[in-house]
Amino acid sequence: MTDLLPLYIHWNPDPVFFHLFGFPIRYYGLLWIVGIACSYFMVRRAYRDLKLGDDKFDPLFLYCFVGILAGCRLGHCLFYQPDYYLSGLKPFVEMFLPIKFLPDGGWRWTGYEGLASHGGTLGLAIALWFYCRKTRMHFMDVLDIIAIATPICACCIRLANLMNSEIIGNPTTVPWAFVFERVDMQPRHPGQLYEALAYFVFFLGMMYLYRRGIRLRRQETLGMTQAQAVSLPPAWPHRRGFYFGLCLTEIFVFRFFIEFLKADQVAFEQGMTLNMGQWLSIPFVLVGIYCMCFYGRRKAGAGK
């Protein structure tokens, strides 16, 4: 292995990109912003393509941002480190504020260290439920629209993990292994990069299906009056719930299998046949398969 070590990618970037007024601006936070911004513009485009008014789109960003951030943070704290964050008042406060209390009584700004994608998915779904109650939109229609942009946001988040040298892979001898110098000097699978590349491919597939749906809509409206065209439901290439189900299924099926190449994130996972990420992925896969294969069919059979 020593002879092959120079072939590996030695990875030790400074997680801080620059300082602004004394506060560190990290790649992690910037990539989160890039992912959310990409999702914002794509969903805005979808709302316009589907003739949904700005009055419905304008509050969406706030609901999504709060839901994702709160869900990701609480998901990490409660799924992976409940023994710490529920052990006292100060750890409990750290669960909500991006700070770390110091042993001498002070505190320092850390940003949110620890975010879980499973929690973010749950937080987003809950936030969108409240959003749909406010706007009176169909819950599944909104989930289908959000699903189009979700993979590119997930891609950016995993690149953020790569810049932080976190969520690393198991030791390996493959020629493309990364040596995460901040962790140890062992060649490891770049699990974050595997996920980022997979999510980017999923995003391309989603965009293809979406653009195909828009073309179908335009073909259907040729020769119609404006009133007739507006009365048509959104012309997705598949029935309601398909996009949302496809997004959940492809992301969390991949997440389930990639976990076999990733190091355990917390100590209690070491004796588990399936780790926490895999157990949490199974319900999302089941929901995804149901929505993709049965949800729209059930509604259609009921005459809705």
N, C-alpha and C positions, 0 to 999 in steps of 0.2 A: 504493500500500500504506500510505503514511503516514496517509491519511485514514481508513482502515479500522482502524488499530491500536487506537484506544480501544474498539472492539467486541470485541476479543479478551480472553481470560481471562488476566490477569497472575498468574502462579503463583510464589510464593516463600515458602512456609510454613517456619517454623523446624522442622527435623526432630526437635528435642528437645521432647518434650511437657512433661516436668518433670524435676527432679533428686531422687534419693533417696539420702541419705547420701553426697552428692558424686558419685554415678554418674549419668550422663545416661540417662533413660528415653526412648527414641525411639519415634516413631509406627511405625517400621519393625518393631521388635521386638514392640510391642503388637499390631499387626495380624497378625503371625505367630501370636501367642498366641491371638488371637480366632479365626483360621482353624482352628488345631489344636483349640481347645476346641469349636467348632461340630462339627467332624468327630468328635471324641471322643463327644459326646452323641448324635449321630445313629447312629454305629456301635453304641454301647451299646444304643440303642433297637432296632436291627436284630437284635442278638444275642438280646435278650429276645423280640422278635416271633418269631424262629425257634427259640425254646426252646433256645438254646445257653447252657450254664452259665457262671456268673461265673468258674469256674476256668479257662475258656478265654479269657474276655475280659480278665481282670485283667492278664496279661502283655503284651497286645497294644499298649497305649499306649507302653510303653517301647521295644518293637521298632520301632514306627512312628516315634517321635520321633527315635531314634538313626539309623535308616535314612535318613529324610528329611534331617535336618540334615547328616549326614556326606556323603550323596550330593550334596546341593545345593552344599555347600562344595567338595568335591573335584571335582565336575563343572565348576564355574566355574574353579577354579585350573588344572585339567589340560586342559580344552577350550579356554579362552579366554586364559589367561595362563601357559602352561607355561614360557615363556622367562624369566619373573620368578620364579615360585615354585620352580622347579627349578634356579635359578642359584646357590644357596648355602645354608648352614645356617640363617641368620636368615629368609630368605624361606620356606624349607621349614617352619620352626616357625610362621610366620604363617599357613600354610595350615591349621593345626590349632587355633591359639589366637586368640581375638578381640583381638589386640594388634597394634601397629605399632612396630617398632624405629626409633628416631630416629638421625640421623647422629651426634649427640654421645654416643651410647652408651646413652641411656635408652630408655624405651618408654612408650607411652600406650595406654589402653584405647580401642578403636574399635568393638567389636562385629564381627560377621562381615560385612565389606564385600565383597559379591560372592557371590551364590548363583545356581545354574543349575537351572531346572526339569527339564531333561532328566536331569541328574545325580540330582536328588531322586527322580525316577521310578524310575531304576535302583536307587538306594539303598533305596527302599521295597520294591521287588520282592525284592531280596536279603534284606532283613530279614524279610519275610513268609515267605520260604522257610525260614529258620531257625525262625521262629515255628511254622510248620506241622509241621516235624519234631518240635518239642517237644510240640505239642498233638495231633498225629496228625489234624489237619483236612485236608480236601482243599484243595490250594493254590489252585485256581481258584475254589472257593466263597468263600474269604477275599478274593481279589482282587475278586470280584463285589460283596461287601459293602463293601469299602473304596471301590470305584468310585462308590458312591452319594454319598458325602460329599466325594470329591476335588474336584469343581468349586467348591464354596463355599470350600474352603481355597485353591484357586488364585485365586479372586476376591479374597480378602483379601490375598494376596501381591502381586498386581498393584496393589492400592490402596496397599500399603506402598511399592512402587516409585514410585507417583505422589507420595506424601508426601516421598520422597527426591529427587524430580526426576531420576530415572534411568530408563534404557531409554526414551529419548524418541523421538518420531517425526520424520519428515523435515519440512523447511520446507513450509508450505502457506498458502493464502489462504482456506481454508474459514472461515465465520464463527464456528465453535466452537473454533478453534485456541487452544492454550495458548502463552503466552509464558513459557518457563522462565527466569526472570531469573537463576538461579544458573548457568545454562549459557550463554545468550546472549540477545539481545533479538529473536530471530526467531520469528514465529508458527510453531508446529509442530503436527503431529498428536499428540493425547494418546493415544499407542499403549497406554499402561498402562490408561487408562480404557476404551478399546475392548475390551481383553482382559477386564478385570474385568466389564464388562457382559455380554459373551458367556458367560463362565464362570457368571455368575449365572443366565442363561437356561438353560444346560446343566444346572445344578443343579435348577432347577424341573422340567425334563423328567425327570431321574433320579428325583426325588421322586414325580412322577406315576406312573412305571412301578413304583416300589417299592410305593407304597400300593395300586396296582392288584393287584400280586402278593400282598400280604397279604390283600386282600379275596378273591381266588381261593382262597387257602389256607383261609380261614375257611369259605367255601362248601363246599369239598371235605370238611371235617371235620364238617359238620353231620350228626348221626345216628351218628357213629362213636364207638367206645369210645376212652378215652384212649390205650390201647396202640396201637390202629390209627392214631390221629391222629399219635402220636409217630413211628410207623414211616414216615410219608410223607416224601419228600424236600422241601426248601424249595420252595415253590410260586412260583418266579419266573415272570413272564409270558413269558419266553423261555428257551431252553435254556442250560445251563451255559456260562459264558464270554461271554455276550452283553453283560452290563453292563460288564465290564472292557473288552471290545473296543470298545463304544460310547464309553466314556469316553476311551480312547486316541485313537480315530479323530476324534471331534469336537474335542477339545482341540488335537491336533497338526495336524489339517487347518487349523483356524483359525489356529494359530500359524504354519504355513507361509505362508499368504497375508498375514497381518498384517505379516509381516517386510518385505514390499515397501513398507510405509508407515513403517517404523522406521529410525532411523539406525543405522549399524554400531556395534557395541559396542567393537570393538577394531580397530586399524589394519590388520591383515593381511586383514580382510574386504573392504577397499575394492576390490580387484581381482577379487573372486570374482563369478561369475554368480549363484550362490546363496550366501547367507551361512551362517555356522556353525549358526545356529539352524534354518535350513531343512534343511541336510544332516542334522542330528541328528533332525529331526522325521520324516524319511522312514521310517526303520526302525520308529518307534513307530506310524506310520500303517499300515504293512504288517502288523505284529503285531496291531494293533487290528482290521483288516479280517478277518484270519484267525480271530481269536477270536470276533468277532461273527457271522461267516457260516459258518464251517466247524468250529470246535473241538467244539462240542456234537454236531453232526451226525456227525462222525467217531467220537466216543466211543459215540454211540448205535448206529451201524452195527457197531461192534465188540462190541456186547452189554454195554457197561459203563454 
